[in-house]
Amino acid sequence: MITRTPIAVHCEEVVSDVAVADTPEGDWQRQLREVIRDPVTLCRRLALNPEWIAGARRGHALFSVRVPEAYLSRIRRGDPGDPLLRQVLPLDAESDVVAGFIDDPLEERNHTPKPGLIHKYSGRALLIASPTCAINCRYCFRRHFPYADNAPSMREWDKTLDYLRNDNSIQEAILSGGDPLASPDRRLAALVRQLEAIPHLKRLRVHTRLPVVIPDRVDDALLEWLGGTRLQKVMVLHINHAQEIDDAVVAACERLKAAGVTLLNQSVLLRGVNDDVEALAALSERLFEAGVLPYYLHVLDPVSGAAHFDVSDAEARQLIEALRQRLAGFLMPRLVREVPGERSKTPL
Ligand code: SF4
């Protein structure tokens, strides 16, 4: 392994994005503005040994720190092994160059027919509804995604949506990002109005981590446009560890379900976070308590900067088999990998 050259950092533009705020501003927007963006503050607030600071600074230079207070409050102080901390703390290891780990592991740049639109699988298309996130997860496969080239203005969205209007085979629109719910409700409501006017669209799927990392995001304004659409609504949350699901997250899930949203979860199998059967079983149990069905357990996408999270296929298969011995079938996530060029996820 050798040291990587630092590359551009995305997600620093979140403030300007959020600045186009609804009136009045929701409390979640204040929380989003006030996320921790400084690795030194992160280490100090969590009472980490100062020896972590230098590596955190170097990792931050590659992919910036973003941690909301609501998420920070679930991290144990003084514990560098905390499974939530490991997801957000930059490390020196992120600058290692590891064979097979690249900037665009899913070759998404080859499937972007219009700015802000990714079309890989039949029947559904993905819209980059926000270039920013509330939290920066160190293992994110889009940590190098060219968001600047895929952030259409409202006027440009109309042209991008022509792609959906002209393809009758697309029945499902997926809002992704970044995190789509980092966008103001007014903007999302306008986008969804355009989507529901496309007769062949049946479903709206939202891929988001915001109800987990800032549960106050699930407020009346969000429920109004989401609950009011004629489209069937599916929300795929992203939770990797049971410790992420506190009472506020459970309450947010209850509000979403009451608005007619089907809740699923996808996780990533991460070394040092959830790579043991106890953690995975506890996650499935806690998800179900919150009214969320475990959907996918992804093996890590080989994105540069995240190789230290990797779990081998053999180990992943052993874990899923051990989990099968423990859990009822409806609590079992499907172990999958996303392979560039394949028409669906590939089961392991
Ligand atoms: S995993 Fe999701 S929430 Fe985390 S940085 Fe990536 S897109 Fe954002």
Residues whose N, C-alpha, C, O or C-beta is under 5 A from the ligand:
A	BS01	SF4	C133 I135 N136 C137 C140 G177 G178 R209
